[in-house]
Amino acid sequence: MISIRVNDRRDLTLNKAGALELVNEAEAIGQNCVTAISAQTGEMIYAMQDGAPTLDTVWRKHSPAKFEAAARRVLLAVEGVIEVVEFHQQKNGDVLNYTATIRTIYGVDSIAGFFTD
């Protein structure tokens, strides 16, 4: 599996030669997981049903159980993910941080991300 590397702000990154950087295998799956969760349900024109419903489960009315269920569903839909072993979240004001342990075709990995209002 290969993916284009993104930075902490989810922007594409370039190498010293000015070309897009790539990630592969476990790193690609982990990055794809963070990207998948960061997509808001309804924002992808060709996959309106995909993404995490953060508007309804985090911002309008915080429902940790509903957000976790949705996040697990999103993670399991990422190619190469076999199981979501653990999922934790913490909301402080207008920031929600999350961590997850996932089992992939390459082994166990941890991911982390955040949302801001």
C-alpha positions in Angstrom: 0.0 0.0 0.0 1.3 3.5 -0.9 -0.2 6.9 0.0 0.9 10.5 -0.4 2.5 11.9 2.8 0.6 14.6 4.6 1.8 16.8 7.5 0.1 17.5 10.9 -2.2 20.0 9.2 -3.2 17.4 6.7 -1.4 19.2 3.8 0.5 17.4 1.1 4.3 17.4 1.7 7.1 17.8 -0.8 10.6 16.4 -0.6 13.8 18.3 -1.2 13.5 17.8 -5.0 10.0 19.3 -4.9 8.2 16.0 -5.6 5.3 14.6 -3.5 6.5 12.4 -0.7 5.1 9.0 -0.3 4.5 6.6 2.6 3.9 2.9 2.4 2.7 -0.1 4.3 1.8 0.5 8.0 2.6 4.2 7.8 0.3 4.6 4.8 -2.6 2.7 6.6 -2.2 4.8 9.8 -2.1 8.1 7.8 -5.2 6.9 5.8 -7.0 6.2 9.0 -6.4 9.8 10.3 -7.4 11.2 7.0 -10.6 9.1 6.9 -11.7 10.2 10.4 -11.0 13.9 9.6 -13.4 13.8 6.7 -16.8 15.2 7.8 -19.8 13.1 6.7 -21.3 14.6 3.6 -18.3 16.6 2.4 -17.0 14.1 -0.1 -18.9 14.7 -3.3 -18.6 11.2 -4.6 -19.0 9.5 -1.2 -21.5 11.6 0.7 -22.2 8.7 3.2 -18.5 8.4 4.2 -16.6 10.3 6.9 -17.2 10.9 10.6 -20.3 12.8 11.7 -18.4 15.2 13.9 -21.0 18.0 13.5 -23.7 15.9 15.1 -21.6 13.8 17.6 -19.0 16.3 18.7 -20.0 19.9 18.1 -23.8 20.3 18.2 -24.2 17.8 21.0 -21.2 15.9 22.3 -22.0 12.2 22.3 -18.8 10.3 23.0 -20.3 6.9 22.4 -21.8 7.9 19.1 -18.6 9.5 17.9 -16.6 6.4 19.0 -19.0 4.1 17.1 -18.7 6.3 14.0 -14.9 6.5 14.2 -14.6 2.7 14.6 -16.9 2.3 11.5 -14.7 4.7 9.5 -11.5 3.1 10.6 -12.7 -0.4 9.7 -13.5 0.8 6.2 -9.9 1.8 5.6 -8.1 -0.7 3.4 -5.7 -2.8 5.4 -7.4 -2.3 8.8 -8.5 -5.6 10.4 -9.6 -4.4 13.9 -9.9 -1.3 16.1 -8.4 -2.6 19.4 -8.9 0.6 21.4 -10.3 4.1 20.9 -10.0 7.0 23.3 -11.1 10.6 23.0 -11.0 13.7 25.1 -12.8 17.0 24.4 -11.5 20.2 26.0 -13.5 23.2 24.9 -13.3 23.5 21.1 -10.7 20.7 20.6 -11.3 17.0 20.5 -8.3 14.8 20.6 -8.4 11.1 19.9 -6.1 8.1 19.9 -6.7 4.6 18.5 -4.9 1.3 18.4 -5.5 -0.5 15.2 -4.6 -4.0 14.0 -3.6 -3.9 10.3 -2.3 -6.3 7.8 1.2 -5.1 8.8 0.7 -5.5 12.6 -0.6 -3.3 15.4 -0.2 0.5 15.1 -1.3 3.6 17.0 -2.8 6.7 15.5 -3.7 10.1 16.9 -5.6 13.1 15.6 -7.7 16.1 16.6 -10.6 18.2 15.6 -11.1 21.9 16.3 -14.4 23.7 16.1 
